[in-house]
C-alpha cells in the first residue's frame, strides 16, 4: 500500500513532527510505502509531488490548522480516499489510523 500524508499543528513544532514519526513508523512496520509532508514553523518540508499523491492508495491529513495546497487532494477526497484526523490522535493511536486507511 502507498500512503501519503500531511501533518500540521497550530504552533508547527512538536505535534507536527510527532505525528509524522507515528505515521512513518506504523507504515514501515507494515511494509507500506510512505511519504509525509510537514507544514510547520519551518514552512513546508518534504513536499508531496502531485504524481505521488495521484499514485497513493490513501491520503492522511493529520492537521489541526488550514494547510497550503489542500486542493491537491480533491480527486482523492472525491474518491473517498482521504482520512482527516487530529495530529494528537495519530500520535496516540497510529495503529487505529492506519487500520482505517487499510479499509478505504
Order of alpha helices (4+ residues) and beta strands (2+ residues): beta-alpha-beta-beta-alpha-beta-alpha-beta-alpha-alpha
